[in-house]
Amino acid sequence: MIWFLGDLADNPPALIAYFAAFVVALVAGIAFHEFCHAWAASELGDQTAARQGRLTLNPIVHIDPMGALMLLFVGFGWGRPTPVNPYNLRVGVRRGNMLVALAGPASNFFFAILLAIPLRLGWVPLFTDPRLVSDASGMEIVGFFLFMALFFNVLLGIFNLIPIHPLDGFKVAVGIVPREVARHLEALAPYGPGILITLLVIGFVLPQFAVLHWVIWGLMNTILDILL
């Protein structure tokens, strides 16, 4: 969000539209993501999240204030982690953890596909430039909100599939690889947050070495081209 303040500062309608669309996309994407973690865990036999009131689409119970602010001003953040007791999952700890973790990113891609349908079929015009919102029609503004929600959900899905702890992709990787490899991966888990932050900081400070950013935005462009 903060990256666009300079471009939109002299255009209040554009700034308001962009901020509103960003917040709606953020809240909807994170709430659906965390709800699907809770739903998957419940379907597999663990009611921990359900008992804590997390089996709901109510965004209030899923949004972490600090994580949301980080997303708004830094570009990455988090929702409130969904509590799961893997020993209650009837398919086993490794496989159960993998399926519950996978449900989050999968939900974001599913949501993005649903959002793309009216844009792809031309029911709603695709509108991507908030600087032109002052002259936009009502349907174009709807198209802008749909695009922002689609964009954010694709980004959230890709980011969470990175196989670095504490992201969902780490548990997915541990559940897929052979047990011996999984044990080595789990031994690296304590270093995951540091590795992830280092990679993100490198991307901002040394763009020429922004490997993680290249991967994310390369996948983003490919998926957006397919959907739209």
C-alpha positions in Angstrom: 0.0 0.0 0.0 2.7 2.5 1.0 4.5 2.0 -2.3 1.6 3.8 -4.1 1.1 6.7 -1.8 3.4 9.0 -3.8 1.6 8.2 -7.0 -1.9 8.7 -5.6 -1.3 11.4 -3.0 -2.6 14.2 -5.3 -5.6 12.1 -6.4 -7.8 11.6 -3.3 -10.6 9.5 -5.1 -7.9 7.2 -6.4 -6.2 6.9 -3.0 -9.5 6.1 -1.3 -10.5 3.5 -3.9 -7.2 1.8 -3.8 -7.1 1.7 0.0 -10.7 0.4 0.2 -10.0 -2.3 -2.5 -6.8 -3.3 -0.7 -8.5 -3.7 2.7 -11.4 -5.7 1.2 -9.0 -8.0 -0.6 -6.8 -8.4 2.5 -9.7 -9.2 4.8 -11.5 -11.5 2.5 -8.3 -13.4 1.5 -7.0 -14.0 5.0 -10.4 -14.8 6.4 -11.1 -17.4 3.7 -7.6 -18.8 4.0 -7.7 -19.4 7.8 -11.3 -20.6 7.7 -10.3 -23.3 5.2 -7.4 -24.4 7.5 -10.0 -24.8 10.3 -12.5 -26.6 8.0 -9.9 -29.0 6.8 -8.8 -29.8 10.3 -12.4 -30.3 11.4 -13.1 -32.7 8.4 -10.0 -34.7 9.3 -11.1 -35.1 13.0 -9.5 -32.2 14.9 -12.0 -29.8 16.5 -9.4 -27.5 18.2 -10.1 -24.6 15.8 -13.8 -25.2 15.9 -13.9 -25.1 19.7 -12.0 -21.8 19.6 -14.6 -20.2 17.2 -12.3 -20.3 14.2 -14.6 -22.4 12.0 -16.2 -19.2 10.6 -15.8 -16.7 7.8 -16.0 -13.9 10.3 -12.8 -12.0 9.6 -12.5 -10.5 13.1 -11.4 -13.9 14.5 -8.9 -14.5 11.7 -7.1 -11.1 11.3 -4.0 -10.5 13.3 -3.6 -6.7 13.7 0.2 -6.6 13.5 0.2 -9.0 10.5 -2.4 -6.9 8.7 -0.4 -3.7 9.3 2.7 -5.5 8.0 0.9 -6.4 4.8 -0.4 -2.9 4.4 2.9 -1.1 4.8 5.6 -3.7 4.2 4.2 -6.0 1.6 4.1 -9.3 3.6 2.2 -10.3 6.8 0.0 -12.9 8.3 -3.3 -13.8 9.8 -3.9 -15.4 13.2 -2.5 -18.9 13.0 -5.3 -21.6 13.0 -4.7 -23.9 16.0 -4.4 -27.6 15.0 -3.6 -30.6 17.1 -2.1 -33.0 14.5 -2.5 -36.0 16.8 -6.2 -35.7 16.4 -6.0 -36.0 12.6 -7.2 -39.4 11.6 -5.0 -39.6 8.5 -1.8 -39.3 10.6 0.4 -36.4 11.7 2.5 -35.9 8.5 -0.3 -36.4 6.0 -2.9 -34.6 8.2 -0.6 -31.6 8.7 0.1 -31.5 4.9 -3.6 -31.5 4.0 -4.6 -28.9 6.6 -1.7 -26.7 5.5 -2.5 -27.1 1.8 -6.1 -26.1 2.4 -5.1 -22.5 3.0 -3.3 -21.7 -0.3 -5.7 -24.0 -2.2 -8.6 -21.8 -0.9 -6.9 -18.7 -2.2 -6.5 -20.1 -5.7 -10.1 -21.3 -5.7 -11.3 -17.9 -4.6 -9.2 -16.3 -7.3 -10.8 -18.5 -10.0 -14.3 -17.6 -8.8 -13.3 -13.9 -8.9 -11.9 -14.3 -12.4 -15.1 -15.7 -13.9 -17.0 -12.5 -14.3 -13.9 -10.6 -15.5 -12.9 -13.3 -18.0 -16.4 -13.7 -19.4 -16.8 -9.9 -19.7 -19.7 -9.6 -17.2 -17.7 -7.0 -15.3 -15.0 -4.9 -17.1 -11.5 -5.4 -16.0 -10.2 -2.2 -14.4 -6.7 -2.2 -12.9 -5.5 1.4 -12.7 -6.7 3.3 -9.5 -5.4 6.6 -10.9 -8.3 6.6 -13.4 -11.0 5.8 -10.8 -12.4 9.4 -10.9 -13.6 8.8 -14.4 -14.6 5.2 -13.9 -18.2 3.9 -14.1 -19.8 1.9 -11.3 -19.2 -1.4 -13.0 -15.5 -0.5 -13.6 -15.1 0.2 -9.9 -16.6 -3.2 -9.2 -14.1 -4.6 -11.7 -11.3 -2.9 -9.8 -12.4 -4.4 -6.5 -12.7 -7.9 -8.1 -9.2 -7.5 -9.7 -7.6 -6.4 -6.4 -9.2 -9.4 -4.5 -8.1 -11.8 -7.3 -4.6 -10.3 -7.3 -4.2 -10.5 -3.5 -5.5 -14.1 -3.3 -3.1 -15.3 -6.0 -0.3 -13.6 -4.2 -1.3 -15.0 -0.8 -1.6 -18.5 -2.3 1.9 -18.4 -3.9 3.6 -16.8 -0.9 2.2 -19.4 1.5 3.4 -22.3 -0.7 7.0 -21.3 -0.2 8.5 -24.3 1.6 10.0 -22.4 4.5 8.8 -22.5 8.0 6.4 -21.1 9.2 4.6 -20.9 5.9 2.1 -23.6 4.8 4.4 -24.8 2.0 6.8 -26.1 4.7 4.3 -28.5 6.1 3.2 -29.4 2.6 6.8 -30.3 1.7 7.4 -32.2 4.9 4.3 -34.3 4.1 5.4 -35.1 0.6 9.1 -35.9 0.8 10.4 -39.2 2.2 10.5 -39.5 6.0 14.3 -39.2 6.2 14.3 -36.0 4.2 11.3 -34.7 6.2 13.4 -35.2 9.4 16.1 -33.0 8.0 13.6 -30.4 6.9 12.0 -30.3 10.4 15.5 -29.8 11.9 15.7 -26.6 9.9 12.3 -25.3 11.1 13.7 -23.0 13.9 15.8 -21.2 11.3 12.8 -20.7 8.9 11.6 -17.3 10.0 15.2 -15.9 9.8 15.7 -17.4 6.4 12.4 -16.0 5.1 13.0 -12.5 6.5 16.6 -12.5 5.1 15.3 -13.4 1.6 12.6 -10.7 1.7 15.1 -8.1 2.9 17.6 -9.0 0.2 14.8 -8.5 -2.3 14.3 -5.0 -1.2 17.9 -4.0 -0.6 19.6 -5.8 -3.4 17.1 -6.3 -6.2 19.7 -7.9 -8.4 19.7 -10.9 -6.0 15.9 -11.0 -5.4 15.5 -14.7 -6.1 12.4 -15.0 -4.0 10.8 -12.0 -5.6 11.6 -13.3 -9.1 9.9 -16.6 -8.4 6.8 -15.0 -6.8 6.3 -12.4 -9.5 7.0 -14.9 -12.3 4.4 -17.2 -11.0 2.0 -14.3 -10.4 2.3 -13.1 -14.0 1.8 -16.6 -15.3 -1.3 -17.3 -13.2 -2.9 -13.9 -13.8 -2.4 -14.4 -17.6 -4.1 -17.8 -17.4 -7.0 -16.4 -15.3 -7.6 -13.2 -17.1 
